[in-house]
Amino acid sequence: MLKPFPRSGRPVEREDGYLPLEAYAALGEGRSVALSGADGSIDWWCCPNLDSPPLFDRLLNPDGGGYFAVTPDAPFTCEIGYRTGSNVHETVFTTATGKARLTESLNSGNAGRLPWAELARRIEGLEGHVRFRVELVFGTRGDTAGPFLSSNGSGSAFHVAGLMGLFRYGDCVVVDAEDDHAIRASVSVEAGQSATVAIIAGEHEPLVVAPIADIDRRIEVSCKAWRAWTEGLGYAGRYREQVERSALALKLLLYSPTGAIAAAATTSLPEGIGGKKNYDYRYAWIRDAGYVIKAFLRLGAHAEASAALAWMFRHLGEHGAQVLFTMNGAPVSDEEEFDLPGYRNSRPVRTGNAATGQHQHGIYGDIFETAARFVAGGGMLDLRSGALLARLADECAERWKMKDSGIWELPEKQHYTGSKISCWQALARAVEMADGGHLPGSCRDRWARARDRVAAWIDEHCWSEQLQAYAMYPGSDRLDASLILAVRFEFGNPDRLRATCEAIDRELGRGPYHYRYTGVDAEEGCFLACTFWLVEALALLGNERDASAKFEAVVAALDRNSGTYSEMADPATGAFLGNLPQGLTHLALIQSAATLSGMDL
């Protein structure tokens, strides 16, 4: 369904070269993700892979970055929206002379993902006539490469480091100028007319010069494939529209060559405008992968869940209990900084991630909860995976008393309450799976004893009479919204968990949103997943009326674009903050909606 953007219906304009983050919709094909703005400009595309250096990076560099714009050459208003059940996106532009629709797709073929990247954009006249400017400005891959053009009998190709791309277009598109920096063209459409422009790209490989008619046809092939996938989901609960849209967003983040699930498709989008919390999320966190697998299982997307679980077990077996991996399963490099302006001058711009060297106890809980959900849904673990889980349970039983960096990856190591609860969760699930015959049972009793010791330690040291809640860590006067998850994990005393949720809602809540922990409001926006976690916890604790009201309030507040959600939001303005599309936000929505619907696995 198309919606005006912005909601006021005012003309779309850039402020100092930037669009608001909620102006962007995500396109993808299982290998890369592009962000298309409401003004018709694709400002972010890491090509050919989700974690490749960006080809288009105007999102972080408004004056010198690359982009691919199809924009009316007169002032316009617009409506935006995805096709129902699909990741094919549409924008309808209205000018003083007419109305036209832009349909966009990162294409796939009849047999699945294409060997090359194919970004297709169809322009259709609806009323009167509209003239468009088409600008293809070659990026510099984060200011690390110099683009250039080459020509042969098949036309012009652009080169950026090892990437080669072809600009494809129909007869009615007029190329006005081209050089080593950009290709500029124009096209006019009247009611009933259409024109398609596209990019075909690959890295260190020859490219097929596909006819523009075939590229245009694949827009509909791709849409049909998306709809077939959506129709196969087994969700029959409440809020179906929001759940399907979030499932489609998660599907964009699943890297089909390996089964890895990216946390988000971007790097360095700030958690607070002008701040330094600008991180690279184009990697696979074990935590996020585990949560997404559970969401896919809950939706009946068993192929995706199985592929992601196999990826997780394979690389945990190779590298041990690390926090995050690349899309190909390698350890992530340390952070590097690029000399780019950043989104709204928020610096530094980063690649890599400092969390690669951290230990977080939470990964034990995430791994075991995911495996337990998998077998509860009828899945079977192979002997190698069972042995790996048994080894990780032994490791958890040995390491739970140590300090760690916690779920929020903080520089200060502490005995974080959430980390201890995750250790309890891992050991509890290990015992349950051993009792069910899914794990080797020789250490079952040891895991059970460790589980009980962890629970006793938490209740003795982490409960705060002053806060009337579990504290962030023993002796702390701070609250941590991640402790809401203890309700889902079925930890401990329901009365204490209920009191903790009430304290978090009261102290960390701002309007329909919630901050991650006490004192973080000076540095960042509200973390969207926290609110959905609270919704689910309230429903599980029996307060379905308040849970439903909170769910509907936050979904209404987020209803600012086509359905591509970010990591955070500014509680004062509602503006999106942080990387997007953010998997954790979308999967938390799915989990809370399913719980409100009374759906088990």
C-alpha positions in Angstrom: 0.0 0.0 0.0 1.4 3.4 -1.0 1.7 6.1 1.7 2.6 9.8 1.4 6.2 10.6 2.3 6.6 12.5 4.4 3.2 12.0 6.1 2.5 15.8 5.7 2.6 15.3 1.9 5.1 18.1 1.6 7.7 18.0 -1.3 10.7 15.7 -0.6 13.8 17.8 0.0 17.4 17.0 1.2 18.7 18.9 4.1 22.4 19.6 3.6 22.5 16.8 1.1 20.9 14.2 3.4 17.6 12.5 3.5 16.1 11.3 6.8 16.8 7.6 7.4 13.1 6.9 7.3 13.1 8.0 3.7 14.8 4.8 2.6 13.4 1.5 1.5 15.6 -1.6 1.2 16.0 -3.7 -1.9 17.8 -7.1 -2.1 18.2 -10.4 -3.8 19.9 -12.6 -1.2 23.4 -11.3 -1.8 23.3 -7.5 -1.5 21.1 -4.8 -0.2 20.5 -1.3 -1.7 18.8 1.6 0.0 16.5 3.7 -2.2 15.4 7.1 -1.0 12.0 8.7 -1.5 13.4 11.1 -4.0 14.4 8.3 -6.3 18.1 8.2 -5.4 19.8 4.9 -4.4 22.4 6.2 -2.0 23.8 2.9 -0.6 24.7 -0.3 -2.3 27.5 -2.6 -1.3 28.0 -4.7 -4.5 28.2 -7.5 -5.4 28.0 -8.7 -1.7 26.3 -7.3 1.4 29.7 -6.7 3.0 31.6 -5.5 -0.1 32.9 -1.9 -0.1 30.1 0.4 -1.2 29.6 1.2 -4.8 27.0 3.9 -3.9 27.8 5.7 -0.6 26.1 9.1 -0.8 24.4 8.1 2.4 27.8 8.8 4.2 29.3 11.3 1.8 26.6 13.7 0.3 29.0 15.7 -1.8 31.5 13.1 -3.1 29.7 9.8 -2.8 28.2 7.6 -5.5 24.5 7.2 -6.2 22.0 6.2 -8.9 19.1 8.7 -9.1 15.9 8.6 -11.1 14.3 11.9 -10.1 11.7 14.2 -11.6 13.3 17.4 -12.9 10.6 19.6 -11.3 9.3 19.9 -7.7 7.3 16.8 -6.6 5.5 15.0 -3.9 5.6 11.3 -3.6 3.9 8.2 -2.2 6.0 5.1 -1.3 5.3 1.4 -0.6 6.3 -2.2 -1.3 4.1 -4.4 -3.4 2.1 -6.7 -1.2 4.1 -9.7 -0.1 7.2 -8.6 -2.0 10.4 -6.7 -1.7 9.8 -5.0 -5.0 9.3 -1.3 -4.2 7.2 1.5 -5.8 7.3 5.3 -5.6 4.7 7.4 -7.3 5.9 11.0 -8.1 3.4 13.8 -8.6 4.5 17.0 -10.3 2.6 20.0 -11.7 2.5 18.3 -15.1 1.7 14.7 -14.3 2.2 11.5 -12.3 4.6 8.6 -12.8 5.6 5.4 -11.0 9.1 4.2 -10.3 9.3 0.4 -9.7 12.6 -1.0 -8.3 14.0 -4.4 -7.8 17.3 -6.2 -7.2 16.4 -8.9 -9.6 16.5 -12.7 -9.4 15.8 -15.2 -12.2 13.5 -18.1 -12.8 15.9 -20.5 -11.2 16.8 -18.2 -8.3 19.6 -15.7 -7.7 21.4 -14.5 -10.8 25.2 -14.9 -11.2 25.5 -11.1 -11.5 23.9 -8.2 -9.6 21.0 -6.7 -11.5 19.4 -3.5 -10.2 16.3 -2.6 -12.3 14.3 0.6 -12.2 11.1 0.9 -14.3 9.5 4.4 -14.9 5.8 4.4 -16.0 3.7 7.4 -16.9 0.3 7.4 -15.1 -1.1 10.9 -15.8 0.0 13.8 -18.0 3.8 13.8 -18.5 6.8 13.8 -16.2 10.4 14.3 -17.2 13.1 12.5 -15.2 16.8 13.1 -14.7 18.9 9.9 -14.5 22.2 10.3 -12.8 24.7 7.4 -12.3 27.6 8.8 -10.3 30.3 6.1 -9.7 31.3 5.7 -6.2 34.9 5.3 -5.0 34.3 2.3 -2.7 34.7 4.4 0.5 37.2 6.8 -1.1 39.6 3.9 -1.9 39.4 3.6 -5.7 39.3 5.8 -8.8 36.4 4.9 -11.2 36.8 5.0 -15.0 34.9 4.1 -18.2 35.9 1.7 -20.9 34.1 1.0 -24.3 33.8 -1.8 -26.8 31.3 -2.9 -29.4 28.8 -3.7 -26.6 28.8 -0.2 -25.1 30.4 1.5 -22.1 31.4 -0.2 -18.8 32.4 1.5 -15.6 35.1 0.1 -13.4 35.6 0.7 -9.7 38.6 -1.3 -8.4 37.7 -4.9 -9.2 34.0 -4.2 -9.8 32.7 -3.8 -13.4 29.2 -2.5 -14.2 27.1 -1.8 -17.2 24.4 0.9 -17.5 21.5 -0.5 -19.5 18.6 1.5 -20.8 15.8 1.5 -23.4 15.5 3.5 -26.6 13.6 6.4 -25.2 16.4 7.2 -22.6 18.8 9.9 -23.8 22.3 9.8 -22.5 23.3 13.5 -22.2 26.9 13.1 -20.9 29.3 10.5 -19.7 32.8 10.5 -18.4 35.0 8.7 -15.9 33.0 10.1 -13.0 29.3 9.8 -14.1 26.7 9.0 -16.7 23.8 11.5 -17.0 20.7 10.9 -18.9 17.1 12.0 -19.2 13.7 10.5 -20.1 10.1 11.7 -20.4 7.1 9.5 -20.0 3.4 10.2 -20.7 0.4 8.2 -19.4 0.8 4.6 -20.7 4.5 4.9 -21.6 7.3 3.2 -19.7 11.1 3.1 -19.7 13.6 1.0 -17.8 17.1 1.8 -16.6 19.4 -0.7 -14.9 22.8 -1.7 -13.7 24.4 -5.1 -14.2 27.5 -5.6 -12.1 30.0 -8.2 -11.0 33.5 -8.3 -9.4 36.5 -9.9 -11.1 34.2 -11.7 -13.6 32.9 -11.2 -17.2 29.3 -9.9 -17.6 26.5 -10.9 -19.9 25.1 -7.9 -21.7 21.5 -8.6 -20.9 18.9 -6.9 -23.1 16.9 -4.3 -21.3 13.6 -6.1 -22.1 14.9 -9.2 -20.2 15.9 -7.0 -17.2 12.5 -5.4 -17.1 10.8 -8.8 -17.3 12.8 -10.0 -14.4 11.2 -7.4 -12.1 8.0 -9.4 -12.4 9.8 -12.7 -12.0 11.4 -11.4 -8.8 8.1 -10.1 -7.5 6.5 -13.5 -8.1 9.3 -15.2 -6.3 8.9 -12.9 -3.3 5.2 -13.5 -3.1 5.6 -17.2 -3.4 7.9 -17.1 -0.4 5.6 -14.9 1.6 2.6 -17.1 0.8 4.5 -20.1 2.2 4.9 -18.6 5.6 3.0 -20.4 8.3 1.8 -17.3 10.2 -1.9 -17.0 11.0 -1.8 -14.7 13.9 -2.5 -11.1 14.6 -0.8 -8.1 12.9 -0.2 -10.2 9.8 0.7 -7.2 7.6 3.5 -6.0 10.0 4.8 -9.6 10.5 5.0 -10.3 6.8 6.8 -7.0 6.1 9.3 -7.8 8.9 9.8 -11.3 7.6 10.6 -9.9 4.2 13.1 -7.5 5.8 14.8 -10.4 7.6 14.9 -12.4 4.3 16.9 -9.5 2.8 19.6 -9.9 5.5 20.0 -13.7 4.9 23.2 -14.0 2.8 22.2 -16.9 0.5 25.7 -18.1 -0.6 26.4 -19.2 3.0 23.3 -18.9 5.2 24.8 -16.1 7.3 22.4 -13.5 8.7 23.7 -9.9 8.8 22.7 -7.7 11.7 22.0 -4.8 9.3 22.9 -3.8 5.7 24.9 -0.6 6.6 27.8 0.8 8.5 28.3 3.9 10.5 24.8 5.2 10.7 24.8 7.1 14.0 22.9 6.0 17.1 23.0 9.7 18.0 23.4 12.5 15.4 26.9 13.9 15.6 28.0 11.2 18.1 30.7 8.6 17.8 28.5 5.5 18.2 28.7 4.7 14.5 29.4 1.0 14.0 29.6 -1.5 11.1 26.8 -4.0 11.3 27.4 -5.9 8.0 28.4 -9.0 9.9 26.7 -12.0 11.5 26.4 -11.8 15.3 25.7 -15.2 16.9 23.1 -13.4 19.1 21.2 -11.9 16.1 21.5 -15.1 14.0 20.0 -17.1 16.9 17.1 -14.8 17.3 16.4 -14.7 13.6 16.5 -18.4 13.3 13.9 -18.6 16.0 11.7 -16.1 14.2 12.0 -18.1 11.0 11.1 -21.2 12.8 8.1 -19.5 14.3 7.0 -18.4 10.8 7.5 -21.8 9.2 10.5 -20.6 7.1 12.3 -23.9 7.7 14.7 -23.8 4.8 16.1 -20.4 6.0 16.3 -21.5 9.6 18.1 -24.7 8.7 20.6 -22.9 6.5 21.4 -20.4 9.2 21.7 -23.0 11.9 24.1 -25.1 9.8 26.2 -21.9 9.1 26.2 -21.2 12.9 27.3 -24.7 13.9 29.9 -24.9 11.2 31.8 -21.8 12.1 31.4 -22.2 15.9 33.0 -25.6 15.4 35.9 -23.9 13.4 36.5 -20.8 15.5 34.9 -21.4 18.9 32.4 -19.3 20.7 33.0 -16.0 19.0 30.6 -13.1 19.1 30.5 -12.3 15.4 31.7 -13.5 12.0 31.9 -12.3 8.4 29.3 -13.4 5.9 31.7 -16.1 4.8 32.3 -17.3 8.4 35.7 -15.8 9.0 36.7 -13.8 12.1 35.9 -10.1 11.7 38.8 -7.6 11.5 39.4 -4.9 14.0 37.9 -1.5 13.3 39.3 0.8 10.6 38.2 4.4 9.9 37.6 6.2 6.6 38.0 9.9 6.0 34.4 10.5 5.0 31.9 13.0 6.4 29.5 10.4 7.8 25.7 10.6 8.0 24.9 14.2 9.0 28.6 14.7 9.9 28.6 11.8 12.4 32.1 10.4 12.6 34.0 8.2 12.5 33.0 6.1 9.5 34.0 2.6 10.3 34.6 -0.8 8.8 35.3 -3.9 11.0 34.1 -4.1 14.5 35.8 -3.9 17.9 33.4 -6.5 19.4 35.4 -9.2 17.5 37.8 -9.5 20.4 35.2 -9.6 23.1 33.7 -12.5 25.1 30.0 -12.4 25.8 28.4 -15.1 27.9 25.1 -14.3 26.1 26.2 -16.3 23.1 25.8 -19.5 25.1 22.2 -18.8 25.8 21.6 -17.7 22.2 23.1 -20.9 20.8 21.3 -23.3 23.1 17.9 -21.5 22.9 18.1 -21.7 19.1 19.1 -25.4 19.1 16.3 -26.2 21.6 13.7 -24.4 19.5 15.0 -26.2 16.4 14.5 -29.7 18.0 11.2 -28.7 19.6 9.9 -27.9 16.1 10.8 -31.4 14.9 14.4 -30.8 13.7 17.1 -33.3 14.3 20.7 -32.6 15.3 23.5 -34.5 13.7 26.1 -36.2 15.9 28.8 -33.5 15.1 26.4 -30.7 16.1 25.4 -32.5 19.3 29.1 -33.0 20.3 29.7 -29.3 19.6 26.8 -28.3 21.8 28.0 -30.6 24.6 31.4 -29.0 24.4 29.9 -25.5 24.6 27.8 -26.5 27.6 31.0 -27.7 29.4 32.6 -24.4 28.5 29.6 -22.4 29.8 29.7 -24.4 33.1 33.4 -23.4 33.5 33.2 -19.7 32.5 29.9 -18.4 34.0 31.7 -17.0 37.0 33.9 -14.8 34.9 33.2 -11.1 34.0 32.3 -10.4 30.4 31.3 -7.5 28.1 27.6 -8.1 28.2 24.9 -8.0 25.5 25.6 -4.3 24.9 29.3 -4.9 24.2 30.4 -2.4 26.8 34.1 -1.6 27.3 33.8 -2.2 31.1 33.8 -5.9 32.0 31.4 -6.8 34.7 29.3 -9.6 36.2 26.3 -8.4 34.1 23.1 -9.9 35.3 21.9 -10.5 31.7 25.0 -12.5 31.0 24.5 -14.8 34.0 20.9 -15.3 33.0 22.1 -16.4 29.6 24.5 -18.9 31.2 21.6 -20.3 33.2 19.5 -20.4 30.0 22.2 -22.3 28.1 22.6 -24.9 30.8 18.9 -25.3 31.3 18.4 -25.9 27.6 21.4 -28.3 27.5 19.8 -30.4 30.3 16.5 -30.4 28.6 18.0 -31.5 25.3 20.1 -34.2 27.0 17.0 -35.5 28.7 15.3 -35.6 25.3 18.1 -37.6 23.8 19.3 -34.8 21.6 22.7 -34.3 23.3 25.3 -36.7 24.7 24.2 -37.2 28.3 27.4 -38.0 30.1 27.8 -34.5 31.5 24.0 -33.9 32.1 24.2 -33.9 35.9 27.2 -31.5 35.9 25.2 -29.1 33.7 22.2 -29.3 36.0 24.3 -28.5 39.1 25.9 -25.5 37.3 22.5 -24.4 36.2 21.2 -24.3 39.8 24.3 -22.6 41.1 23.9 -19.8 38.5 20.3 -19.3 39.4 21.1 -19.1 43.1 24.0 -16.7 42.5 21.7 -14.3 40.5 19.0 -14.2 43.1 21.5 -13.6 45.9 23.7 -11.0 44.2 21.7 -9.3 41.4 18.3 -8.4 43.0 18.2 -4.8 44.2 15.8 -4.0 47.0 16.4 -0.3 46.2 15.4 -0.7 42.6 12.8 -3.4 43.2 14.3 -5.0 40.2 17.3 -7.0 39.0 20.1 -4.5 38.6 22.4 -4.3 35.6 25.1 -6.0 37.7 25.6 -6.6 41.5 25.7 -3.4 43.4 24.7 -1.2 40.5 21.9 1.3 40.7 21.3 1.0 36.9 18.5 -0.8 35.0 19.2 -2.9 31.9 16.3 -3.4 29.4 17.8 -6.7 28.2 16.7 -8.3 31.4 13.2 -8.3 30.0 14.3 -11.3 28.0 14.5 -13.4 31.2 10.7 -13.8 31.0 11.0 -15.4 27.5 13.8 -17.6 28.8 11.6 -18.8 31.7 14.1 -17.8 34.3 13.3 -17.6 38.0 10.7 -15.9 40.1 7.7 -14.4 38.0 7.1 -11.8 40.7 10.7 -10.5 40.5 10.6 -10.5 36.7 7.3 -8.6 36.7 8.7 -6.0 39.0 11.8 -5.7 36.9 9.7 -5.2 33.7 7.7 -2.5 35.5 10.8 -0.7 36.7 12.3 -0.8 33.2 9.1 0.5 31.6 8.9 3.3 34.2 12.5 4.4 34.2 13.7 3.7 30.6 10.5 4.3 28.7 10.0 7.4 26.6 6.7 7.6 24.9 6.2 4.4 23.0 10.0 3.6 23.1 12.6 2.4 25.6 16.3 3.1 26.2 18.8 0.2 26.5 20.0 1.0 30.0 20.2 3.8 32.6 22.1 6.9 31.6 22.5 6.1 27.9 19.9 8.7 26.8 22.6 11.4 26.5 24.4 9.4 23.7 21.8 7.6 21.7 18.1 7.1 20.8 15.7 4.5 22.1 16.5 0.9 21.1 13.4 -0.4 19.2 13.9 -4.1 20.0 13.6 -3.3 23.7 10.0 -2.2 23.4 9.0 -5.3 21.5 10.8 -7.4 24.1 8.7 -5.7 26.8 5.5 -6.4 24.8 6.4 -10.1 24.7 7.3 -10.2 28.4 4.0 -8.5 29.4 2.0 -11.0 27.3 3.9 -14.0 28.8 3.3 -12.6 32.3 -0.4 -12.4 31.6 -0.9 -8.7 31.0 -2.0 -9.0 27.4 -4.1 -5.8 27.4 -1.1 -3.6 28.2 1.1 -5.6 25.9 -1.2 -5.1 22.9 -1.5 -1.4 23.6 2.2 -1.0 23.7 2.7 -3.0 20.5 0.1 -0.9 18.6 1.6 2.3 19.9 5.1 1.5 18.8 4.0 0.2 15.4 2.0 3.4 14.9 5.1 5.5 15.8 7.3 3.5 13.4 4.8 3.9 10.5 6.9 6.5 8.8 8.1 4.7 5.7 7.5 1.6 3.6 8.4 -0.7 6.5 12.2 -0.7 6.6 13.0 -0.2 10.3 16.2 1.0 11.9 18.0 0.1 15.1 16.8 3.2 17.2 14.6 6.2 17.1 14.8 9.7 18.6 12.0 9.7 21.2 11.5 13.5 20.8 11.0 13.5 17.0 10.5 9.8 16.0 13.4 10.1 13.5 15.1 6.8 12.8 18.7 6.3 14.1 21.3 3.6 13.6 21.9 1.0 10.9 19.1 -0.3 8.8 17.3 -2.5 8.0 18.0 -3.7 11.5 17.4 -7.4 11.9 17.0 -7.3 15.6 14.1 -4.8 15.4 12.2 -6.7 12.8 12.6 -10.1 14.5 11.6 -8.7 17.9 8.4 -7.4 16.2 7.7 -10.9 14.8 8.3 -12.6 18.2 6.1 -10.2 20.1 3.3 -10.4 17.5 3.4 -14.2 17.6 3.3 -14.2 21.4 0.4 -11.9 21.4 -1.3 -14.3 19.0 -0.8 -17.2 21.4 1.5 -18.9 18.9 4.1 -21.3 20.2 7.0 -22.6 18.0 
